[in-house]
Amino acid sequence: MARDEIPPGTLHMLILRVLARNGELHGFEIAKSIEQLSEEVLQVEEGSLYPALQRMLVKGWVTAAWGTTAENRRARYYRLTAAGRRQLEEEISQFERVIGAIHRVIQTA
């Protein structure tokens, strides 16, 4: 099956949702979770994921700490903050409003 690009403006929401669901994950686990939950339709590229995580750190939506993976590799683990939970709710609300509007336009065409 072909993979699609993540729609513009939704990567932060997807990352926040995966962290809300799973707790603490490193970058590769976040990307894999998005792929699996989307049934392999969405693929997160490293070149998008890590800059997004850095922006989210700066905004205080996530925290990060270094740890060791099951394969004994060093990795940065990310965890959602209270501000990140609030941001997730905001982003989901905005996304649903936009999707609803798009749906109305498509249905009336």
Secondary structure by P-SEA (a helix, b strand, c coil): ccccccccccaaaaaaaaaaacccccaaaaaaaaaaaaccccccccccaaaaaaaaaaaccbbbbbbbccccbbbbbbbbcaaaaaaaaaaaaaaaaaaaaaaaaaaac
